[in-house]
Amino acid sequence: MIRLLCLLCLPILLIPAAFAHETHAPASKYVPPREKVVLGQGDFRYELIPGWACHNNDIRLPHCHAIAPSGNGRIYLLVNDPKHCMIVLDPSGTVIKRWGNFTKSAHGLAIVREGAQEYCFITDNSANGAVYKTTMDGEVVMKVTCPMASKLYDKPEHFKPSKTIHLRGGDFLVLDGYGKDFVHRFKADGTYVTSWGGNIGEGEAQLKHWGPHGGNASNDRIILALSDQQKLKLFSHEGKYKQTIPMPGGNPRDVVLHRDQFWVPHLGDAWPKDRNAGGFISVLDEHFKVVANLGGTAPAYDGDTLQPMAHDGHVFHHPHGMCFDWQGNMYVAQFASNGTWPLKFQPVPTKPSVVRYMYLVPKGTEAKPAYVAAIKGAAVQVQDWLAEKMDGKTYTIGEPAVEIVQSELSFEQFEGERIEGVQRGNWGFMHALQELKRVKGEDAIVPHETVWVVYSGGRGNSGRAYPGFVYLPEDDLLGLVGKHPTQKDPDRWKGGLMHELGHGLGLRHPLDRKKHASAIMWAGFYGKYPDKGAYLTAFDAALLQTSPFLKAAQSSD
């Protein structure tokens, strides 16, 4: 018996769309939708932001192969242009710079953090291809060529790498997806280590041609996207075969990890037989079960067997690479798609997006009414400040306005109890996060639906935040009630709330911190908040305009 997942959640399109049985237009005729479109099923529904980056009309794009976010919020788009293989954009879609004249056919991109620095790993899949490690401004600092030491190649022209996969400790894998289908392991300095895949081993341990196109590492597994083979394969880090995940009807080009899911862009459902057939994106859960298809038919299983999938519209033409930014927005780069810019989508909340406040009361103590009242007051003032800066748009405070929770941690434990492998300054943050999940469940944080602001009555002075979760310690509570030993003005601490809430909403520190020293996302909460010069940068305001959390404030009349 065939059963459909999410029976009540068929894909929702806000504009007419052509379906899979219709004649497929060639790439030269493809035009992305100019109106909002919602794709996906169930909890995985995304709305197109029409026209993203299209104002850069002085740049004609070739094939877009890969896309990735940097730590400072920029979007790096890899294209197969020998003169400028990299295009750097801000989240609004404005081109900041272009660089990269060292490739013939740029194909794969990984952005990797090494200590305090980030680097790009760019693969060139031309004959005698290479992997280039560059700075974020395009300076080549390492080049990895055909591993002739492996004795697997008669000549280096057979080496045509498609992507790198990076492991903890610095080692990385190079997928020879357009060459001989081997997976090569290198040390961080580019020294060759070993190889597997290709014709090495027997049976499922081998990788047939047009196999390892993309992939990723998750825990102890390497997940490979085997494009024309219509499957994923799982291996250990050492190359031991573990499992095959069939992707009937798909053509998996990469594997992207986002939250607890695996996201797989399919170039086309009939590729290469029909090179004009549209593609789609699959979402797989932690057990590698397809739970949604964006731009594709809802996943159907007959027992444990996935039934053939297909595109169900032409929002996508040939999705090839994808990524997510810090706010959870999705970007899709497309191959052979009429020179179009990547498509940007924002997640569609399954319920109204709200900011919820929680007060964690240390074990063995009682809640302090003054703290509760101060949290409420600060939440409202920040709400009003945002409305003023955002032309009337602000966030909604959840119910109750402050949820009081008795913690299982003592006053000293929050920032005093060691967490193995975590820096001391983050102990309070991690303890508060653990307490939130203990009370609300492991899936409490859904960044596009809820931002949790958790004030702790436990000892501490190290506030922290990331999208969906804000931690503020006892120092902030003392400040809100005017009892902080050195900074007694409550407005400094309300401004601190706005700063950390900004991180919770997906904002980051400004790139030009000297220019924006008084911005609320830098140091504007010190003596400048609320009305002495603290402000949102135009960049941050533009990001908040697309946030599901900000709506027009309701009149009190």
N, C-alpha and C positions, 0 to 999 in steps of 0.2 A: 504493500500500500504506500502510495506517495503522499507525503505530508508537506505542507508549505509552512515555512517559518514566518511569523508575524502576519497572520492571515488578515488582520484588520488594517495592515499598514502597507498597502500597495504604493509604489512610487507616486509622488505627487508632483505634477508639472503645472506650472502656472502659465505656460505658453504651449501652443500646439507643437507636437513633435512627431517626427517620422519614426516608424517602428521597424523591427529587425527584418520583417519579411519584405519590406519595400526596397526599391532599387537604391543602391548605395551610390551616392555622389562621389566623384573623385576629389582628392585633396584640394585641387585648385578651386573647387566650388564651396569648400567648407567655410562657414562663418559662424563663430560662437553666438549664442543667444544674446540679444541686446536687452532682454528683460530678465527679471528675477525668475529663477528656476529652483525648485526644491527637489533634490534627489535622495534616494535611499529609503530604508525601511526601519521601523521600530525606533530604537534609541540612536540610530545612525542616519540622521537626516541632515543634509547640508544645503544651504541656500547660496546660489551663485551671486557674487557681487559683480554686476555687469560692467564691462569695460575696464577692468583693472589693467593698469599700465599702458592702455591704448593711446594715451596722450603723448607718448614718446614716438610720434609719427615720423620722426626723421630717421628712425632706425628700422631697417627691413630685416626681419629675422630669418635665418635658415632653420634647420631642424633644431628643436629644443630637446635636449637629451636628459638633463638632470637639473635638480633644484634642491637647495638646502639652506637652512637658516644659520646665521652666525650668532654668537653669544651677545652681540650688541644690537640684535634685532634686525639686521639687514638680511636681504634675500639674495642669494647667489644663484644665478641662472647660467647653466653651462650649455653652449650652443656649438655647432660644428663649423665655426667661422675661423679659418686659419689666422686672421688678423686680430680678432678679439674673441677668444673663446669664452671669456667670462664677462657677464653683465651683472653689476651690483646695483640693487634697487633698495629703496626704503619700503616699509610696509604699505605705503600709499600707492606704490607702483612707479615712483619717479626714479629714473636712472641716475645714479650717483657717479658711476665711473664704469669704464670698460678696459679690459686688459687681456693679455695672453696671446702672444704671437708665436708660441713654441710648439703648437700641436698641428697635426694635419687633419685629424678627425677626433676631436674631443668627444668623449662618450660618457664616462662615469665620474661622479663627484662624491667625495666624503669630506666633511669638515670635522676635524679631530682636535680636541683640546689636549695640549701637552703642558702641564703645569699651569702657568698663567697665560700662555699663548695658544692661539688657534692656528691651524694650518689647513690648506686645501690639498687633498689628494685627487689628482685629475688623471684619468686613464685615457690614452689615445689608442683607439682600436684599429689604426691603419697597420699595414704590413710592417714588421719590425717596430711595432708600437712600444709604448713605454708608460710608466707611471711617473708623474711629476708631483713632487711635494713642493708647495709654494707657501709664501706668506699670504696674508689676507689681501695684500696689495699686488700680488702677482710675481714676486721675486722667487725664482726657482732655487730651492735650497738642497734638493736631492732628486736624482733621476734614477729610476730602476728600469733596466732593460731586460731583454730575453734571458732567462736563467739557463745559459748554456751548460752551467755546471750540473744541471739536472740530468744531462745526457738524453733528454727527451726530444730534442730538436735537431734536425739536420742543418738548418740554417735559421737565423734570427727572423727572417721574413715571415716565418710561420707563427710568430708570436703576435697576437692581436687582442690585447686585454680589454675587458669590458668594465670592470669595477674592482674596487678594493673593499675588503671587510676587515674591521679593526677589532683587535682583541685586547683584553686587559693586560697591562704590562708593556704594551707598545708594539708587540708583534702584529703583523697584518697579512691577510691573504690577498692574492691577486688572482682573479678569475680570468682565464684565457677563453672567454666566451665566444670570440669570433675566430679563434685559432684552432688549437688542438684540444680544448675543453678540459685542460688540467686546472687544478687549484694549487697554487704555489704559496708556500709560507715563507715570509721574510722576517728578519729581526727589525727592530725599530730603525736601525742604521742602514737598512737596505741589504744586509747580508742574507744570502739564500740559505734556507734551512732544509726544506723537504717539499715533496709534491704528492698529490693524490688525485683521484678522478680520472678523466680521460679514459684511456684503455688500461689503466692500472687496476689490478684486482680482478674480481669476477662478479658477474650478475649485477645486482643493483648498486654495487660499489663503483661501477663504471659510470661515466657520463658521456652520453652520445652527443654527436655534433649538434650545434644550435642548442646547447644545454645550459651551462652556468652563465646566465646573462646578468643576473643581479642577486642580491641576497643580504643577509644580516646575521649578526650574532646575538643570541639570547641565552643567558645563563650558560649551560654547558653544551649548547647546540649551535651548529651552523645551519642556517636555513637558506637553501639555494632556490632561486626562481629559474626554472628550466624552460623558458619561452616556448619554442615550437614543440617541445615534448609535452606541454599542457599539464605540468605537474610541479610540485615543490618536492625537494628531497632534504631530509635532515641527516646531518652527520655530526660526529663529535668534533671537537677542535683539532683532533689528531687525524681526522679523515675517516673514521670508522662509520660505515653506513648504519643508520638507525631506522628510518621510516620514509615512506613515500606518501605524499598527499596529492591525489588526483585533482586536477582542475579542469574537468571536461567543459569544452566550449570556451575556455580561456586561453590566454597567451601571456603567462605571467612574466613581467619584465623586471620586477624588483620586489623587495620586501621591506616595508617601513614599519618600525615599532612606534606606536603611539598609545600612551597610557597602557592598558592591558591587552591591546589588540594588535594583530598583524594586518597591515594594509597592503594590498597587492594590485598594482595597475596592470590591466590587460590591454595589450596593444590593439587587438581586434579579435572578435569571436570566431572569425574564419580565416585569420592570417596563417600562412601566407597565400592560401588558395584564393581568397578574395581580399586584395590589399586595400579595398575601399570600405570594407566592413568596419563599423564603429567599435570602439572599445568601451571598457567600464572598469570599475574599481571594486574589488572584493574586500570585505572585512571579515577576518577570522578571529575566533576567540582563542583563549589560551590552550584549548585542546585541538586547535586547527580545524574547527568546524566553521563553515561559512555562515555568518549570521546576517549579512546584508550585502547587497550589491548596489553601488551608486552608479546610476546610468545603465543598470542591467536588471534582468528579471530577478524577482525575489528567489532566494535559494530554496531548492526543493530536494528532499532526501527520500529515498526508498530504503527504509531501514537505516543502515549506516552509509549507504552509497549516495554520493552527491550526483544529482541529475545534471545533464548538460545545461550550461548557462549561456546567456546571450545578451547583447546590448538591447535596450528597449527604447532608445531614442538617439538623437544625434547632438546631444549637448557636448559630448566628447567626440573627437575623431580618432586620434591614436594616442591615448595617454601613455607616457613612457617613463616619466619620473614624477615623484611627488614628495611633499614634505608638509610639516605643520610648524607654525610659529608658536611663540610663547603664550599667545592668547588662545591657541587651539584652532586658529584658522588654517584651512587647507589650501595648498597651492599645487596645481597640476601642470606639468610641462609636457608638451605634445610633440611627437615626431610626425613629419610629413602632414602638417595640418595648415597649409596655406600661409605659413609665416605668421601665425597668430601668437600673441603673448600668452603666457600661462594663465589658466583660469584660477581665480581665488574664490573660495567658499567660506562661509561662516557657519558654525554648528547651529542647528535649530533646537532650542530648548524644548524638552518634553513637558515642561511646566514653567510658570513665570519665574524669571530670574530675580533672585533676591539676595540681599546681604544679611546674614544672620549673626547675631552677637551672642557670645557665650561667656559666662563668668565661672571659671574653675575655682572652687573653694578648696583649699588644701585640707587633706585628711586631718581630722581631729579639731578643726576650727569651724566657725560659723560664718555665713555670708554677712558682709558688711553693707547695710542699706546705703550708706554714703557712696560706696563703690558702684552699686547698681544704678543709682541716680546719676552719677557722673558719667557712666558709660552711655546711658540713654541720652544725656545732654550732649555729649561729644558726637554721638552718632547723628543726631539731628542737626548740629551745627555743621558738620562735614557735609551732610546731605544738602543743606542750604547753600554752602559755599560752592559746591559743585554746580548746583542749579544756576547760580550767578555766573559762573565761568563758562557754562555750557548752554547758554541761551535758554534756560528753563528746563533742561534735561538733567535728571539726577537718578539716584538709585532708590530702590524700595527696601525698607527695613522689614525683615521678617517678623513673624509672630511666634512667641512673645518677643517684645523689643529686646529683652536680655534674658536668655535662658540660664538659670542658675543650676550648676551641676556640682555635686560633691565628688571631689577627686579621690582617687585611690593613692595619690602621692602626697607626701608630707610637704610642709613649707620648704624644707631644705632640699628635697629631692629634685625639684624641677630643674634647676641649673647646677645642682651639686652632685647628682648621681651619674656616674660615668656610663656612657653608652659606647661599647667597643666599636672601634672603627669610625667614630664620629668626632669631629673637632669639638673641643670644649664649648666654644661659643655657640654651638648648635644643639647642645643638650636640651636646653629649655624648649626650643622649637620642636625637637623630635619627641620629647616627653608629652608636650601638649597635643601634638598630632596623634600620638598613640592613645591619649585619653579621649580625643574626639572620636577616633575609630572604635574605641571600646564602647562608647555610648551610642554612637550613630551607625556603626557598621563600617566594614572595610571600604565600601563604595560611597562613603559620606561625601567625598570631594568630587564634584562634577563641575569643572571650572566655568562652563558656560551656563550653568543653572544656579549654582550657589557659591558665594564666597563666605567662608566662615571666618569671623574675627573673634579670636579666643583670647580673652584677658585671663591671666593667671594670677591668683593671689599668692603664689609661691615666690620665694626669693629669686631675684634675677634682674638683669639690666640689659639683656640682649634681645631686642625685638627683631623678628625675622618675618619674611613673607615670600610666597610664590603664588602663581595663579590658583585661586580657589581657597587659599588658606593664609591667614594672618595670625601671628603669635605676638602678644604684647604682655610683658611680665609685670611684676609688682611695681617696679620703678614707674611705669606709665600710670598705674592706678594711683600711686602716691601723688604723681604730678597732676592728675585730673582733679584731685581734691585739694590741691594747693599745699601738700605736705611733703613734697620732695625736698631733700636736704639742701640742694644747691640751685635747682631751677623751679621756682615756685609759681611761675605764671602758667595757669592751666592751658592758655592758648598754645604754648609751646608743645604741649602733649596732645592737644586736639590736632594741631598741625602734623605731629608725628603720626597720629592715626590716619590722617589723609595721605601722608606719604606711603605708609605701609599698605593702606587700602589700595592705593594706586598700583602697587606691585600685585596685590591680590586680583586686580582687574586686568592685569597683563602689561602694565607700564614698566619701563626700565629707567635707570639713571640716564640723563642726557649725555650724548656723546661729547658735546662741547661744554664741559662743566665750568669753565671759566666764564664763558658767555652767559650761561644760564645758572649762575651761582644762586640766584634767588628763586629759581623754579622750585615748586613744591616737591618735585621728584629728585631734587638735589638737597640744597641746604635752606630752602625757603621757609621751612617750619621753625627755624631758629630766629625768633624775633620779627619775622616778616608776615606770619600768618595771624589772623585771617586777612587783614586789610592794610598791611604796611608794605606791600610789594610782592607777596608770594603769588605765583601764577602757574598756570599750565602752559607748557610750550605749545606752539601751533602743531607740532608733530604729535604730542600726546593728545591734544584736543581732537585731532583728526582720527586717531585710533579709537578714542572713546565714542566718537560719533557712530561707529559701527558696532559698539558693544551692546549685547542683548540686555545688559544690566541698566542702561540709562534710557529712561523714558521721560516724556514731558511730565513735569511736576503737576500734581493735582491741585487745583485751586482750593483754598480753605473757605471760600465764600459759599 
